[in-house]
């Protein structure tokens, strides 16, 4: 694939890893494909960069000093300015429970080291294309993604309001349960009640409704 045909042109990636050799290898490969790559050695340094920069995607090692990938992604998902950014985890831990934890924390893709650079590029491009489709759908407004219609007199309880704010941040029911110190079943019940009140079909619509009505 030539550099000219890559979707990497004008796309900025934030690459975070404490292994300088991996940083060099991956950075060179992605830059060859047309991406602009910003690098950081740990999660804290990455957060500092995110204060000033808004990359199109984050590629992040899991195990790092100062702040690991899990803690970083939790911070990214909590911030409305960065919560939409796709995240690809790189990890030497390939057990199914490790993958599940990474995806539950908020990563979109989980890749195990060592990996083929071609596969990394394919995953990056697939994630960016998926994100682009979502953005285009939102931008088209009434044509493709009409404003969520909910009865005007819907009233949420204070707890439901907190839950829907977390849903809008992209947090899973398990994460919300831990945040509010209740069972996952309780959160599922709140989400189900809100779907019933609003007439919406799923958590994605619930999140959009919360964002469109400035609840999140």
C-alpha positions as CSV (number, residue, x, y, z in Angstrom):
1,X,0.0,0.0,0.0
2,X,1.5,3.3,-1.0
3,X,1.7,6.3,1.3
4,X,-0.6,8.2,-1.0
5,X,-3.4,5.7,-0.8
6,X,-3.4,5.5,3.0
7,X,-6.1,7.2,5.0
8,X,-3.3,8.3,7.3
9,X,-2.9,11.7,5.6
10,X,-3.6,14.5,8.1
11,X,-4.5,12.0,10.9
12,X,-2.7,12.5,14.2
13,X,-2.0,9.6,16.5
14,X,-0.8,9.6,20.1
15,X,1.6,6.7,20.7
16,X,2.4,5.8,24.4
17,X,4.9,3.2,25.4
18,X,7.9,3.1,27.8
19,X,9.9,1.0,25.4
20,X,11.9,3.4,23.2
21,X,12.7,0.7,20.6
22,X,9.0,0.0,20.1
23,X,8.2,3.7,19.9
24,X,10.8,4.1,17.2
25,X,9.6,1.1,15.2
26,X,5.9,1.9,15.4
27,X,6.4,5.6,14.8
28,X,8.5,5.0,11.7
29,X,6.0,2.5,10.3
30,X,3.0,4.8,10.9
31,X,4.7,7.9,9.6
32,X,5.6,6.0,6.4
33,X,1.8,5.3,6.1
34,X,1.2,9.1,6.3
35,X,0.2,9.5,9.9
36,X,1.5,12.2,12.2
37,X,2.7,10.6,15.4
38,X,3.1,12.2,18.8
39,X,4.8,10.1,21.4
40,X,4.8,9.8,25.2
41,X,6.6,7.4,27.6
42,X,3.8,7.0,30.2
43,X,0.2,7.8,30.9
44,X,0.9,11.0,32.9
45,X,3.0,12.4,30.0
46,X,0.2,11.5,27.6
47,X,-2.4,13.3,29.8
48,X,-0.2,16.4,29.7
49,X,-0.1,16.2,25.9
50,X,-3.9,15.7,25.8
51,X,-4.3,19.0,27.6
52,X,-3.0,20.7,24.4
53,X,-3.5,18.2,21.6
54,X,-6.6,16.3,20.4
55,X,-5.3,13.3,18.4
56,X,-7.5,11.2,16.1
57,X,-6.5,8.0,17.9
58,X,-4.5,6.8,20.9
59,X,-2.2,3.8,20.8
60,X,-1.2,2.8,24.3
61,X,0.9,0.3,26.1
62,X,-0.9,-1.2,29.2
63,X,2.0,-1.7,31.6
64,X,3.9,1.6,32.1
65,X,5.5,3.4,35.1
66,X,3.9,6.5,36.8
67,X,0.5,5.9,35.1
68,X,-0.5,2.7,33.3
69,X,-2.7,2.3,30.3
70,X,-5.8,1.4,32.3
71,X,-5.6,4.6,34.4
72,X,-5.0,6.7,31.4
73,X,-7.9,5.3,29.4
74,X,-10.2,5.8,32.4
75,X,-9.2,9.5,32.5
76,X,-9.6,9.8,28.7
77,X,-13.1,8.3,28.9
78,X,-14.2,10.6,31.8
79,X,-13.3,13.8,29.9
80,X,-16.0,14.8,27.4
81,X,-13.3,16.5,25.2
82,X,-11.4,13.2,24.7
83,X,-14.0,10.5,25.5
84,X,-14.8,10.0,21.7
85,X,-11.1,9.2,20.8
86,X,-10.6,5.6,19.7
87,X,-8.0,3.7,21.8
88,X,-5.9,0.7,20.8
89,X,-4.2,-1.1,23.7
90,X,-0.8,-2.9,23.2
91,X,0.0,-5.5,25.8
92,X,2.3,-8.4,26.4
93,X,-0.5,-10.1,28.3
94,X,-2.7,-12.1,26.0
95,X,-5.0,-14.1,28.2
96,X,-8.7,-13.7,27.6
97,X,-9.2,-12.1,31.0
98,X,-6.6,-9.5,30.1
99,X,-8.3,-8.7,26.8
100,X,-11.7,-8.5,28.5
101,X,-10.4,-6.1,31.2
102,X,-8.8,-3.9,28.5
103,X,-12.0,-3.7,26.5
104,X,-14.1,-3.1,29.6
105,X,-11.9,-0.3,30.8
106,X,-12.6,1.5,27.5
107,X,-10.2,0.4,24.8
108,X,-11.7,-0.2,21.3
109,X,-9.0,-2.6,20.2
110,X,-6.6,-4.9,22.2
111,X,-3.5,-6.2,20.5
112,X,-1.0,-8.6,22.0
113,X,2.8,-8.0,21.6
114,X,4.7,-9.1,19.6
115,X,2.5,-8.0,16.7
116,X,2.9,-7.6,12.9
117,X,3.2,-3.9,12.0
118,X,0.8,-4.5,9.1
119,X,-1.9,-5.8,11.5
120,X,-1.4,-2.7,13.7
121,X,-1.9,-0.4,10.7
122,X,-5.0,-2.4,9.6
123,X,-6.5,-2.0,13.1
124,X,-5.7,1.7,13.2
125,X,-7.3,2.3,9.8
126,X,-10.3,0.2,10.7
127,X,-10.8,2.1,13.9
128,X,-10.4,5.5,12.2
129,X,-12.8,4.6,9.4
130,X,-15.4,3.4,12.0
131,X,-15.0,6.6,14.0
132,X,-15.3,8.7,10.7
133,X,-18.6,6.9,9.9
134,X,-20.0,7.8,13.3
135,X,-18.9,11.4,12.9
136,X,-20.4,11.7,9.4
137,X,-23.6,10.2,10.7
138,X,-23.8,12.8,13.5
139,X,-22.8,15.7,11.1
140,X,-25.6,14.8,8.7
141,X,-28.1,15.6,11.4
142,X,-31.7,15.0,10.4
143,X,-30.8,13.0,7.3
144,X,-28.9,10.1,8.9
145,X,-29.0,10.7,12.7
146,X,-32.2,12.6,13.6
147,X,-32.3,14.2,17.0
148,X,-33.3,11.7,19.6
149,X,-37.1,12.0,20.2
150,X,-38.1,11.5,23.9
151,X,-41.4,12.6,25.6
152,X,-40.9,16.1,27.0
153,X,-42.1,15.2,30.5
154,X,-39.5,12.5,31.2
155,X,-38.2,12.9,34.7
156,X,-35.1,11.0,35.9
157,X,-34.3,10.4,39.5
158,X,-31.0,11.9,40.9
159,X,-29.5,8.4,40.7
160,X,-30.7,7.8,37.1
161,X,-29.2,11.2,36.1
162,X,-25.8,10.2,37.5
163,X,-26.0,6.8,35.8
164,X,-26.9,8.4,32.4
165,X,-24.0,10.8,32.7
166,X,-21.6,7.9,33.1
167,X,-23.3,6.1,30.2
168,X,-22.7,9.2,28.0
169,X,-19.0,9.0,28.9
170,X,-18.9,5.5,27.4
171,X,-18.6,3.7,30.7
172,X,-19.7,0.1,31.0
173,X,-22.3,-1.0,33.6
174,X,-19.6,-2.7,35.6
175,X,-17.5,0.5,35.8
176,X,-20.6,2.6,36.7
177,X,-21.4,0.1,39.5
178,X,-17.9,0.4,40.9
179,X,-18.0,4.2,40.7
180,X,-21.4,4.3,42.6
181,X,-20.5,1.3,44.9
182,X,-23.6,-0.7,44.0
183,X,-24.1,-4.0,42.1
184,X,-24.0,-4.3,38.4
185,X,-27.5,-5.6,38.5
186,X,-28.6,-2.3,40.1
187,X,-27.1,-0.3,37.3
188,X,-28.7,-2.6,34.7
189,X,-32.0,-2.0,36.4
190,X,-31.5,1.8,36.3
191,X,-30.6,1.7,32.6
192,X,-33.6,-0.5,31.9
193,X,-35.9,1.9,33.7
194,X,-34.6,4.9,31.8
195,X,-35.1,3.0,28.5
196,X,-38.7,2.4,29.5
197,X,-39.3,6.0,30.5
198,X,-37.7,7.5,27.3
199,X,-38.8,4.9,24.8
200,X,-35.2,4.6,23.6
201,X,-33.8,1.2,22.4
202,X,-30.3,0.9,23.7
203,X,-27.5,2.5,25.7
204,X,-26.1,4.3,22.6
205,X,-29.4,6.2,22.1
206,X,-29.5,6.9,25.8
207,X,-26.0,8.4,25.6
208,X,-26.9,10.5,22.6
209,X,-30.0,11.8,24.3
210,X,-28.1,12.8,27.4
211,X,-25.4,14.6,25.3
212,X,-28.0,16.4,23.1
213,X,-29.8,17.6,26.1
214,X,-26.7,18.7,28.0
215,X,-27.1,16.2,30.8
216,X,-23.6,14.9,30.3
